[in-house]
């Protein structure tokens, strides 16, 4: 054996020894199990599907944006506005597929692949633009750290199986039932299914491709989109130095991260409403580079060049209207934004020196041109929003079901349910002291109907007096768009205030989120202007900066501890199963749903009393959507026997009673529960089947030929 062979033999043997030792060691003492790998792969697949849909949305939306307004927008604006526009298009397309009965995985994959091919060229063009621009105003490293930590914490919750209340109530339940039927169906007595459903349609698409976690991630994606839009609003209409302060103020609201981890629609609503205002401001602000100036053409006959200017301006108005229509496809309350923008456009048309499309050479023609943006905005916004209201018209007979019952009526609805749902007279009333203290009470959250999803944080309240004072002091030299932002915020706050005056159920800070988002750029602008107040002896701006840093540090601690309480890592790492996690998070509710699914026959029909959530029930479960099922039955039938008869005639086999929910109603509105009828119903017509932790009881309905089987026994 020569030296060359020996030289190779020794290293070869050492390599074999290395593989043998490490292989045998880790084969016996495995560093991870198959469950860990499966959990990580599952999370990556959820992320992949969400990113896939976002990429398609970006490609389609940016392409449509370019067809509409040309190259008027920057790369950042194209990405943010284009992605939002594309998501809206996907939601409407999903709605169309559901109506024609194509809610099937094969159809969803085929359409998604086809859309990917269509969007690919536009995505490639956008990809080539990455790096061509330069960030002229990089964030402070503390801002990067804060946004990264809070973003990752929210993402860790978004990657968990859904456990949020409204998601299990209707945001995910409606898509689940539609997917089971293969199409969008009517005849389900859950009024919330008739709310505008753009986000639910996006959820349905993600659930067809992957599942409910991928659906949650679509709502999460609106958080960075919203932050980007706030940044752009401050940059384009206020000042460059106010951009990151505006984003920090937005991100300081704990509700933002909370909602990002849930299957809700509030972040999408806030995004589309601000996007509509953003586009409207592009039209109303002639100094912004999004449109050519019409000043030179204002006193001339309409030429080809002026027509080009007019078409460009109207394209911006159309874009604003499209975003307004998409917002109206999310919540009924979104009408505030199109009303505000419509009034801004109308005022712009009739004020003495408007920035309009008019030509002074012909007065009647000038007024027509001046009103064109307003009329076009109204028409396009209504057209984009119309699918949801037409659906309701055909399904229930009421385009805004279940509201305006006295005018339109509606299936499953009557005067009792309308009055119950309105809960008129339970609000704060017109007490001046309470009304003046609303911003403070809202910030503290002590009266919020849903504390955890309505936490605004203290920074907006901290800057509120400065915003009011600064807007007054700088009224002659402030940015022109500031007035519109203040009107937008004030309109949302006024509408929200009317709601809490009327009904205690509407005291939800979450419902004010669009207005708070509109306030963030203004507060950021005021923050960036604070050095004007500095004195040689005292730096007010530095003092405020210290207070903000302390607030953000405490917010990170708060959000971090809440995330630790949820404890997402065991599930994400595969240390606990989906069922184990949901049992830990939802307790008796999930255990009750699981026992329903396993213990009752598959053909069972279960009526829920005082439990609105039915997402995890695989049977024909009929939830108590507004906690009025039993009071409404008493209102209709009066006696326990008649109620049992109605259930029997409707094919009901079982009844689930949520005792904690019943106690909640008894504490809040005891006069609405006829306990004698409930006791008679349980004693004579309901046979106990099982109970879960004293919180849930499931009964079998025993009724035949007008007699109680239990009474005959």
N, C-alpha and C positions, 0 to 999 in steps of 0.2 A: 504494500500500500504506500503510494507516494505521498509527499508532503501536501500536494494540492488537494488530494482526496481527504486527507486528515483535516486540512483547513476548513473544508466544507462540512465534513462529518460532525465535528464538534458543535458548530452553531446549529446544524440541523437537529441534532439530538436535544440541544437546549430548547429549541423552539417546540419540538414535540413534547418535551417535559413541561414547558410552559402551558401548552394547550391541555395536556393531561391534568395537571394540577388544577388549573382554573376551571376546566370543564367539569371535572369530578366534584370539585368543591361547590360550585354554583348549581350543579345538578342536584346535589343533596340539600344545600342551604340556599334555596332559591331566593334571590333578592326581591322578586315580585312574582305574583301569580297570574294566571290567565285572566282572572277577573279584573286585575289592575290594568292590564293591557286593553281588555275589552272596553273598560270605562273610558280610558283616554281616547281610544279610537272612536268611541261613540260621541264624545264631546267634539272631537275634531270633525267628524262627519256633520254634526249639527252646525258647527261654524262654517264648514265648507258650503253647505246648502244655503245658509244665510248670505254668505259672501257671493255665491253664484247668483242669487236673485238680485243682490245689490249691484253686481257688475252689469247684469242685464238691464237693470233700471237705469244705471248711469249711461250705458250706451244708447238706449232708446230715448231717454229723457234729454240727453245732451244733443242728440241728433235733431229731435223735435225743437229744442231750444234754438239751435242754429237755423233751422228752417223758418222759425218764427221771427227772430230778432237779428239774424246774421251773426256777425262777430262783435256785437255790442258788449258782451260780457267777458270778463277776464277768465283765466283758467280756474281760479278758485270759485268764482261765481258759477261757472259752468258745472263744476263738480257738485257743488252743494245744491243749487237749484235744479240741475239736470237729474241728479239722483232722486230728489223728492218728486219731481215731475214723473220720472219713470216708475217709481213705486205707485204713484197714483194711477198710472196707466195699467200697471199689472193688476191692481185691485179692481179696476173696472173690467178688465179682460177676464179675471177670475169670476166676477159676477156674471158676465155673459156666458161663460162655460157652465156655471151652475144652473143658469136658467134653462139651457138647452140639454141638460142632463149629462154633462161630460165631467162630472166630479169623480174621476177614476184615476188611479195612479198612472196607468199607461198613457192616457190622454194628457195628463199633466207633464209627464216626462217628454212626450213628443212635442208638445207646445213649447216647453222650456228649452229643449235642444234647438228647435227652430228659431226661437227668439235669440238664442245665443249666437247662432250663425248670422242673424240679421244685425245684432249689436256688435259683433266682433270688429268690423272695419272701423267703426266709430271709436271703439275702445282702443284700437291700435293707434289711431290718430291722437287720442288724448294721452296715451302712454308716451308717445314721442315728444309730447310737450312737457313732460315731467322734467324738472331741472332747468327749463329755459327761463323760468321766473326766479326771482330772488326775494326771500323774506326780508323786507326792509326793517321790520320791527320785531325781532325775535323776542320771545317771552323770557322773563326772569327765570332763573333755574328753580326758584321756589314755586313758581307757578307751574312749571313742568312737573315737579315732584308732586304737587297737590293734585293736579289733573290726572296724573298717571295712577296715583294710589286710589283715588276715588273712582276712577274709571275701571280699574281692575277689580275693585271690590264689587262694583255694580255688575260687571261681567260675570264674576264668579256666581252671583245669585241668578243671573239670567240663564246660566247653563244648568240650572237645577230644574227638576220636574215642577210644573206649575202648582202653586199652593195659594196664590193670591185670590182674594174673595171674588172680585168681579170677573176674573178670568174663569174661575170654576162656576160662576153664576151664569154668564152669558157670552163673554168675549170668545171663549174657546168652546163652550157648549154648543152654541149655534153652528159653528163650522163642523163640529164633530157629528151632529145630527144630520147635517146636510151631506156630509161625506158618506155616512152610513146609508142614506137614501139614494146617493148618487146624483143628487140634484138639489137645488133650493126648493124647499117645500113650504107650504103654508099650513094653517090649522094647528099651530102650536101655541098654547096659552101661556106665553111668556112675552109680555109687552116689550121687553128690552130687545127681543129679536127683531122688532120692527124699527128700532132706532137706525139711523143711517149707518151702513155697515161696511164702509171701505176697508177699515182695518181688519174686520173679521174675514173679509175676502182674501186679504193678504195672508192672514193666519191659515185659511183653508188651503191656499196654494202650498205654503210651507209644510203643512201637515200631510198633504198628498205626497210631497217629495220625500219627507223625512219624518216629522213628528211635531209634537207640541213644543219641544224645547227650541227647535229651529224657528217655530212661529214666534216664541218669546224674543228671540234674537232680532227679529225684524223690528219689533218695537224698540229694543235697545239701540238699534242703529240710528234711530231718530235723535238720540242724545247728542252724538258728535255732529250730526247734521244741524241740529238746533244751535249748538255752540258755534259752529262755523257761520251760521246765518247771523247770529248776534254779532260776531266779529265783523262780518261784512257790512252790517248795518251801521255799526260805529265807524268803520273805516270810510265808507262812502258818503255818509250823510252828517257825521259829527266831526271827528278828527282822528288822525292816524294814531295819536298817543292814547286815545280812549279805547282802543280795540281790546287789549288784554285786560284792562280793568273791567270792561263790560263782561268779558267771558268769566273772569273770576267771580264777579257778583252773581252771575247766572249759576255757576257751579257751586257757589256757597250754599245754595238751597238744598238741604238734605232730600227734599221730595224728588229732586231731579234724579238722583241715583236710585232712590227707592222705586220710582215709577219705571226707570229703565230696566229694572230686573223683573218686571211684571208684564203679564199679557194684557195690558191696558191700551188705550188709544190717546192718552192725554198729550204725550210728547209729539205725536204726529199732528194732533190738532193745533198745538202751539206753533209747530213748524209751519204748517200750511197757512195759518192766519198771518204770521209774521212775513212769510214769503209773499203773500198777496199784498201786504202793506209795502214791502220792499219794492216790488215791481211798480206799484202805484207811485211811490216816491221817485222812482227813476223817471216816470213821466212828468211828475209835478215839479221836479227840480231841474231847470234848464241848464244849470251849471255842471251837472254831472255828465260824464262823457258817454252815457248810455244812449244818447240820441243827439242828432244834429239840431242845432238851434233853428227855430222858425222865425226869429226876430226879423231877419232880413227879408223874409217872404211875407211878412204880416201885412204890408201895405202895397202889395202887388197883386196882379191877377194870378190865378192859380196856374203855375207852369208845371212842366214835367218834373223839374227838380223839387218844387214844393209838394207835388203829389207823392214823390218818394219820401220826403220828410214826413208827410202826414201818415203814409202807410207804416213807416217805422214807428212813429209815435203810437199809432193804433195797435201795433203788434205788442208793444209794452203793456198797453191797457188790456189786451186779450190775455196776455200771460198773467197779469194780476187777477183777472176774472177766472181763469182756469184754476189758479191756486185757491181762490175764494170758493169756487165750486167744489174742489176737493175737500176743503175744510167743512163745507156744508154736508159732505158725505160722511162725516165722522160723528158729529153731535148736533142736535137741534140748536143748542146754545151758540153755535158758531155764527149765527146770523148777525151777531154784533159787528163782526169785522166787515162783511160786505156792506152793512148799513153805514158804518163809519167811512169806508172808502168811497161808497157812492155819494155820500154827502160832501166829502172832500172834492170829488170830481165835479159835483154840481156847483159847489161854491167856486171852484176854479173857473167854471164856465160863465158864471153870472157876475163875478166881481169886476170892478171897473177896469183893471189891467190884468186880465187873465193870461196865463200861458196856455193858450188854446190853439185849436186848428183853424180859427176864423180868419177871414179876410175882410178888411173894412170897406172894400169896394162895393159890396152889396150887403146891406144890413140884414135883410131876412135870411140870406144865405149864411151870413156870419153866425147868427144865432144857431142855425142848424148845425153848422160845423162845430160850434162851441159845445153843443149838447151831445155831439156824437160819442165822445169817450164815455160819458155817463151812461147813455143808452146802450152802447156796445158792452160795457162792463156788466150791466144788469142782465142783458140777454145771454151772454156767454156763461156767466156764473150760474144762472138758473138752468141752462142747458146741461152743464157739467154735473150739477147737483141733482138733476131731475130723475135719474134712474131709481134712486132710493125712494123718492116720494111717489113715483109712478108705481113702483112695486107695492108700496103700502096701499095705494088706491085700489089696485087690482086684488090684493090679498085680503084687505080688511075693510075697504070702502072709505078709509080715512087716510089722506096723504101724510098727515103728521101724527099718526096713531102712536100712543093712546090719547094724545092731547086734543083739545078742542072737540071733546065728545059731543057737547051740545050743538055744535055746528055740523059735524060730519058723522057722528055715531062711530060704530066700529064693532067688529066681532069680538066676542068674549068680554065686552065692556058694557057697563051701565052706569047710571048716576051714582050708585053706591061706590063702585070701584074708582070712579073719577074723583069723588070727594075724598076717599081714603088716600089715594095716591097724592093728591094735592096737599093734604095735611095743612089746609089753610088755617091760619091763626096760631100756629105753633112756633112762629118765628120770634124775633126779638121785638117786633113792633116798632113804634116811632119814638122811642125814648131818646131824647137828644144826647144824654150822657153816654148811652151805649153806642149810638151812631158816631159820636165824636171819637170814641175809643176803639172803633173797629180796627184800624191798622194795628194798634197795640194788641188787641185781643186775637186778631188773626195771626200775628207773629208768635204770640205765646202758645197758641194752639189749644188752650184750655177748654174751649167750647166747640172745637171741631168735631163733627160727627165721625170722622175717621182720622184719628190723630196722626198715625204713622205716615200716611200718604199725603199729608198736607203741611209738612213742616217747611216753612219758608226760610228759616235762619234769620239772624238779626240784621244783616247788612242792608237789606232794602229799607227797613225801617230806620236804620241809622242814617242813611243818605236821604231819606224822604224830605226832612226839613231843608237840607241843603239843595235838593232838586227844586223845591218850591221857591226858596229864596233866590237861588242862582238864576232860575228862569225869569224871575221878576227883575232882578238887578241887571241882567244881560239882555233885556227884552229888545234892545235896539241893535245889538251886534251878535246875537246868538245864531247858530245854524238855522236855516229856514226849515229844515226837516224836523227840528225839535218840536215845533208846534203840533205837527201831525202825530208824532210819537206820544206827546202828552195827551192829545185828544183821544188817541187809540187806547192808552192806558186808563184814562179817566172814564171812558165809555164802558170798558170792561168792569171797572170797579163799581160804577153806578149800577150796572145790570146785576152784578153779584150782590150788591147791597140790597137791591129790591128783593132778590131771592131770599136772603136771610131775614129780611123783615117779614116776608110772607110765610116761610116754612122753616122749621128747625132742621128738616132733612137736607136743606140746601146749604147749611153752614158747613161747607167743605172748601178749604183753601185750595184744594186741587182744581176746583172749577174756575178759579181765578188765575190759573197758571198762564194763559195767553197774555193777560194784562201784565203780570209780573215779568214775563219775558220781554214785553215791550218796554218796561221800565228799566231793564238791565242796561241797555246802551246809554240811556239818559243818565243813569246813576254813574256809569263808567265815565261818561264825559265830564260830569261834575267832579268826580274824583280826580281826573287828570288835570282839572283846572284849579285844584286847591292850592298849589304853590303860589297863586296870586295873593292868597291870604297870609302867607308867611311874613313874619316880622323878624328883625335882627335878634330880638330877645326870645322869640318863641316860634318854632316851626309847626304850624297847625297841620300841614300836610304830612309831615313825618309822624306826628302824634296819631293821625288817622291811620297811616300805614302800619304802625305798631299794633293798633287796635284790630286792624283787618288780619294781620298775620296771626295774632293771638286767636281770633275767631276761627280762622281756617285750621289752625292747629287743634283747637278743641273740636271742630267739626270732624276732622280726620279721626280723632280718638273716638268720638261718638259713633260715627259710621263704622269704624273698625270693630268696636265692641258689639254693635248690633249684628255685624256680619259674623263675628265669632259666635254669637248666640245662635244664628242660623246654622253655622258650622257646615259650609259647603264642601270642605275638602274630603271628608270620608266618602261622600257620593262620587265626587269628581275623580277620586283616586281608586274607586272600585272597592272600597272597604265596607260599603253598605249598598244594598240593592235599592232599586227604585221603591219597592214596597216598604222596605225598612225606613228609608228616608221620609216617605210620605206619612207613614204611621207616626214617626217622631215629630213631624211638623204639624200634622193635622189631627193627630190623636184620635179621639172617639169618632170623629166624622169619617175619616178614611177607613177605620175599622168597621164602622157600620156599613159603608158602601161595599167593602169587600165581602162582608157576611151576606149582604143582600145578593151579591153576584153569585155566591157559592151555595147558599142555603135555599133560595127560592127558585122555582122552576123558571126556565127561560121565557115562558109565555106570560109571566106575571106582569101585572100593571100596578104600580105602587104610587099612591098619592102621598106627597110630603106635606106635613103641617109644620109651619114655622121653620122651614129649612129651604133656602132658595138655591142651594148649590147641588147640581146633579151631574157634574161632569164625569165623575168616576163611577157612576152607576151605569151598568151595561144592560139593564132591563128597560122596560117602558116606564120610566120614572117621571112623574109630573111635579115639578118643584113648586114651592110656595113663593112665587117670585117677588111679591110685595107684601108678604106676611098677612095676606087678607083672605086666604082660602077658607078658613073656618068661619070668621065673621061673615063672609059673603054667603056661605052656605046657610048659616043661621038666618041671614037676611032673606034668602030665597025660600027656604023650606021650613023654617021655624022649629021643627022637632027633630030629635035624634033619629026617629024611624024614617022620616021623610029624607033626611040626609043619607042614611044607609041605603034607602031605596034608589036615590039618585046615583050613588056610587055603583050599586049593583047593576043598574040599567046601563051605566057607562062602561061596564066591563072591569071595574076596579076589583082587584083581588086582595090587595094589602094596603096598609096605611102605616106610614112612618111618622112618629111624633118626636120632634126635637124639643125636649123638656127645657133646655136652656133658652132656646128661642121663645118658647111659650112664656117663660118667666120674664124675659126681656120685655115682651109686649105687655104683660101684666104690670110690670113696674112702670112702664112708660104710658100706657093707655089702658088701664084696667077695665074701663067701662066698655071696651070693645069686645071683650071675651065673655060669652055666656057660659060660665063654668058648669051650670046645671045641665045644659044640653051636652057639653063635652063629657061630663061624668056619665050621663045616661048612654051616650054613644059607646064609651069604653066598657061599661058594665053589660050592655045588652047585645052589642053588635060587633065588638072587636075582641078576638081571641089572641092573647099574647103568643108571639112566636119566638122572639129573642130580645135581649136588652144589651146595650153596650155602655158600660161604665156609668149607668144611671142617666146618661145624657140623651140616648136615643132608644126608643122602644118601637119595635116593629110588630104589627098586629095583622092577623088574617081577618078579612071581612066575612062575617057569618050572617047571611041574610038570604032568605028564600021565600018567595010567594007572600011577601008582606009580613013575614014573621021573623023574629029573632031566633036563630037556632040555639043560641045560648039560653034564651028564656025557656024554650021547649025542653032543653036538657034539665 
